[in-house]
Amino acid sequence: MASDGFRPLDEKSLAEYIKATPSLSSKLGNQIDDFQIKEVGDGNLNFVYIVTSPSGSCVIKQALPYIRCIGESWSMTKERAYFEALALKEHGRLCPDHVPEVYHFDRAMSLIGMRYLEPPHIILRKGLIAGIEYPLLAEHISEYMARTLFFTSLLYRTTTEHKQSVAEFCGNVELCRLTEQVVFSDPYKVSQYNHWTSPYLDRDAEAVREDNTLKLEVAELKSIFCERAQALIHGDLRTSSVMVTSDSTQVIDPEFAFYGPMGFDIGAFIGNLILAFFARDGHADPKNDRKAYKDWLLRTIEETWNLFQKKFTALWDKHKDGFGEAYLPAIYNNPQLQQLVKQKYMSDLFHDTLGFGAAKMIRRIVGVGHVEDFESIADTGIRADCERRALNFAKLLLTERRKFQGITEAISAIQKVHS
């Protein structure tokens, strides 16, 4: 055991740990022989165990002091588990229907015990690759984003409350630095971590590294990401951070959480749906061109933004005379002005969303940490064609985002690049 009390657990030591921890043994019982423990962590960073017993079930997640998929050569703070637990609790309080409950947190062990999202819950990305439609996805994810972002912003809170929370999450600096590197830096320079579908995309990757306009735009987004403490964001809201069934949507893994720009979360989710759209052609077969599924994906992208905007502005209207200090009622004191303020705020947020979504797409094609949507396309030539179309759209979106007045125009642009 390390001097700070940390020790990585395996199946056997985890069973002993649960038995000795009342908040977990109360869910699972303390008959160690009855525990079924399975390690399922397919992510980049952590060990994840599903523990079941006749009495109940839970998930145990333990952060390691390095990046699991790379090894001990790339160290990473274990403290990220503290911020993940904090975000799960705060977002769970604001949106309990879409965030799994936390049963236990042990800071010394960097360990979280939480609700097990039992089958048929699967990772959303897996469902999208399999071509499954989720009729409530846009409804649920927009609810999650509207509530978690609005209630942790100055539209609802005082500046004093806000500053205290911002200060707390400033400690999650290593995870923020990882994002800064992989999203806003590595794709635009030669980096040992970058890779792409070579040789097909060699020229495309080089073009990204030589594009002055792209670099100016990404510098602006990095500035917003680093400097704008707008709300408590999830920080990694991709389709692998969501678990779904036909009637349930649960957001997991907020270890990158901090007070940052709202558009980073909304953009991450929408950008991942756009990647799924462009990957579809690689999964087509003669009997199924996936057209109906691509149409569903485009509808879901559109509904996600439209429902988010509707719910977010409804919360704003409901609480406009509350304690929020962004727009004091004594100053913003007539309906016309209030409408102008709201339009400006939502327009800026929309353009942030498009920009961050595009940056997330680019990094998934020519940076580190690719997506299974593309990686599961066996034919590398076909995969590269799909990736190139996605990359071209992302570059367009990043540089031209301010020209888009609404989500419908963005959908039309996707179709244009795709055709």
N, C-alpha and C positions, 0 to 999 in steps of 0.2 A: 504494500500500500504506500502511495506517495505521502509525503509529509503533510500535504493539505487535506488528507482524508480520502483522496480519489483512488479508486481501483476499478479497472474495467471488469464487468461481470460476464460470466458465461452462463450456460443453462443451469448448472449445478449451484453456483454461488448466487444466482438470481433467485432460485427457489428458497434458499436460506434467507436472503434479504427480504423477500415478501413475507415469509413467516414471522420475521422479527419487526415488521412494519405494520402497525395496526390499521392505518388507512388503506392498506392494500390487502392484508389478510382478512379484513372485514368483508371485502368483495369476493375473495377467492377461497377463504377458509385457510387453515394452517396444516392441512394434511399434504405434505410435500409430495408424497407418492402419487397423489391424485392430480398433480399439475401436469398439463401438457404445454410444453414451451417450444416455440418455433421462432427461429431468427429469420426475419423477412426483409431486412433493410436492403433495398436495392438502390438507395439514394447515394449521394456522393460523400456524405459527411458522417453518418451516425450508425450505431447499432439499434435495431428495432426488433423487439420481441413481442409476439402474441402469446399471452398466457391464458389458458382456459382450465377450468376445473368444474366439478359438479355444482359448485356454489355460484360460479360467475365467471367473468372474463375481464381482461384489461390489456392495454398495450403499454409496454415499458420502452421508453426511448432514452438511450444514453449517448451523450456527446463525447467524442474522443478528442484528445488534444492535437489532432492532425486531420487532414482531409482523407477520408477513408479510401476514395477511389484512386488517390495518387500515392498515399503512403506517408510515412513519418517524415519524409523530406520536406513536405509542405505543412508546417505546423499551423494550428488553428485553435484559438482560445476555446476552452470548455465552457466559459462563461456564457456562451451563446444560449445554452440551455436555460439560464436564468431569464434571459430576455424572451425566449420562446414561451416559457411558462407564464411570464408576466403578460405577454400579448394574448395568449390563449385565454387567460382569465378575464382580461379587459374586454377583448372582442366577444368572448362568451357571455359576459354580462350584458353587452349591448345587443347581441344577436344570438341568443341561446339555441335557436332552431338550426343554426348552420355552423356551429363550432362545437367540437367534442368536449365534454366536461373533463376538467383536470381533477384527479383524485389525490395526487401526491406530488410534491416536488422536494428534491433533496439537492441543495445547492453544492455541497461538498462533493457529492457523487455525480453531479451534472445529469441528474436522472429525473425524468417525468413519468408518472403513471397516469394514464388517462383512459377514457372510454374506448373500448374496442368497437370499431365500426364493422359489424359482422357482415358476412355474405348475405345478400348479393352485392353489397358495396364493393365497387372496384375503383381504381384510379381512373379519373376522367380520361386521361390521355389514352389509356388502354381501350376504353369504350369507344372513343372517337376513331381509333385505328380499326376497330372491329366494325365500324359503321353503325353503331347504335345511336338512335335518336333519344334525346332526353327532353321531353316536352316542358318540364318545369325548370330547366337549367337557367335560362335568362331571368326568369321570375325570382329564383332563389339567389343567384349570385348578385343580382342588382340590389336585392334586399340587404344582403351581407355588406356590400360595398357602401351603399347609401347610409346605413346605420353606423357602421364602424368609422367611416370617414367623417360624417357630419358631427357625430357626438364627441369626437376627439379634436374638433377644429374650433377656431375662435368664433365661428358662427353660433356656437352653443356655449362656449366656456369663456371664463374671464382670462385675461392675459396672465394673471398670477397663477391660476391653476395650470394653465397651458405651459408656462415656463417651468414649473415644477416637474411636469411629466416629460417635457423635452429634455431637461437635465438628467432625469433618470435614464432615459433611453440613449443619451449620448454615449453611454458606456459601451454600446454595441458597435464600437468603432471598427473592429476587425472585419466584421461581416459587411459593413458598409464599404470598407476599403476593397474587399473582395469584389463586390458589385462594381465599384468604380473601375477596377482593373479589367474585369471580364466583359463588361458592357460598354464602357466609355473609352477604354484605352487599347486593349490588346487587338481588337479587329482592325485598328487603324495604323498598326505598326507591325514590324516583324517581331513575333513572339514565339518562344519555344512551345507554348501551350496551344497556339492556333492550329487547327487542321480543317480540311475541307475535302470534298470528293475530288481527289486528284487523279489524273491530270485535267479532268474536264473543267474544273472551276479555277485552275491556276491563274488564268488571266483575270477572272472576275474578282478573285481575292486581291490580286495586285491592284486592280482598278479601285477597290475600296481604299487601299492604303495610299493611293495617289490622288484621291479626290478632295481638293481643297474645300469645295462647298460643303461636302459631307462633314469634313473635320470642323468647320466653323459651326455648323448646326449641332454637332455632337458635343462641342465645347459648351454651348449654351445649355444643353440638356444636363450635362455634368454639373454645371454651375447651379442649376435649379435643384438637382438631386442632392447636392452637398449643402446648399445654403437655405433651402426653403422648408422650414419645419411646419408644414401645413396641417398635418393630421397624423395619427398613429397608423402607419401603413403596414401591411403584411410584409412587403419587401421582396416577395418571390412568388407572386400570385399567378403561377403558370398552371397548365392543365394537369401537371403531376402533383400539385398541392391541393387538389380537390378530389374528394371521393363521392361517388354518386350511385344512386339506384334510379329507377324511373320516377320515384316520388321523394327522394332525399338528396340533399346536396350539403356536404360537410367540408369546411375549409380546414386544412391541417398544415403543419410545418411552418409556423411564422417565425423561424429563428433569425430571419433577416429583418425583423420588425424594428422600426425606429420612427421618429417624427420626421416625415419627408413629404414630398409632393404627392397629392392624391392621384394625379395622372399616372404615376409610376405603377400603381396597383391596377387601375382600370386598363391602362395600356398593356401591361403584362398579360392580362387575361385575354383581351381582344387580340393582341398580337399572336398569342398561341393558337387562337381559333383560326386566324388567317393562315398561319403555318399549316394547320390541319387541312384547311381548304386546298392550299397549293400541293399538299402531299397526296391528295385524293387520287389524282390521275395515275400515280405510281401504284396504287392499289386496285386499279380497275382491271376487269377481265372481260372477255368477249360477251359474256352473258349480262354484265352489269357495268355500265359506264359511270356509276356512282353519281349521276346527275342529280337525282332526287336528294341524295345526301349532301351534295355540295350546296344545293338550294337551301336545305335546312341549316347548314352551317352559316350561310350568308344571312338568313333570317335571324338566327340566334345572335350573330354579331350586332345586327341592327337593333334587335329587341333589347339586348344587354345594355347598350348605351341609352336607348330611349326610355327604358324602364328605370334605369339608374337616374337619369335626369329628372324624370317625373317624381320619383320617390325622394330624391335629395332635395328638390325645390319644395316639395310638400312639407318635409321636415323643417325646412327653412321658414316657410310661411307659418307653420304651427308654433314655432319658437321665436318668432321675430321680435317679440316683446320680452324675451327672457333675459338671461345674464350674459349672453354672447356679446363680446366687445369688438367684433370686426366692424360692424356698422351700427353705431349708437342711434337709437330711435329719435333722440333729440335733434340729430343732424339729418338723418335719412327719414324725413318726416312727412313725405307725401308719396302717394302710390306711384306716380310717374317716375320719381327718382328711385324708389325701391325696385321698380321694374328694370330700369336702366342698369342698376348695380348688379341685379341678378343676371341679366343678359350678358354683361361684361364678364362676370365671374365664370359663368357656365361656358362661354365662348373660349376664354383662356384655358379652362380645364379641358375642354374638348381638344384644343390644339396641343396641350401638354400630353394628353392621352395618345393622340396619333404619333407624336414625336417619340415618346417612350416606347410605345408599341413597336415602332419601326426599329428603334435601336436594339430592342430585345430580339427582334427577328434576325437582324444582321448578325448579331453575335452567335446565334444558334446555327448559322450557316457557314461562317468563315472564322469563328472564334473557338473557344473551348466549350465543351459540354453541349453536344448536339441533341436533337430531339428524336425520339423513337419513330415519330410520324414519318420522317425521311429515312432514318437509319434502317427501318424494317423493309424498305424497298430493295429487293435483292439485286435487281439489274442496275448497276452503277450508272450506266448511261441515262436511263430513264430517271433515276434518282437525281442526277445532276441537272437534267432539264427542269424537273419540278423545283429544285432548289434555286436555279437561276431565275425562274419566273418570280419566285417569292422574294429573292434578293433584289431584283429590279423594282418590284413593287415597293419594298421597304425603303429603297433609296429615294424613290419618287415621293413616298409619304413623308420621309424625314425632311426633305428639302422643300417640298411644296405644301406642307401641312396647313399653313395659314390661309391658303386659298380655299380650303374645304369649309363650306358653311355648315354642313351637317353630315350625319352618318350616312345618309342616302348617297351623297356624292362620293364618299369613300368607298361604298359598296360598288358603285358604278365603275370607279377606277380599278378596283380589284378585277371586275369582270373584263374590263378593257385590256389589262395586262395579261389576263389569263387566256383570252380568246386568240 
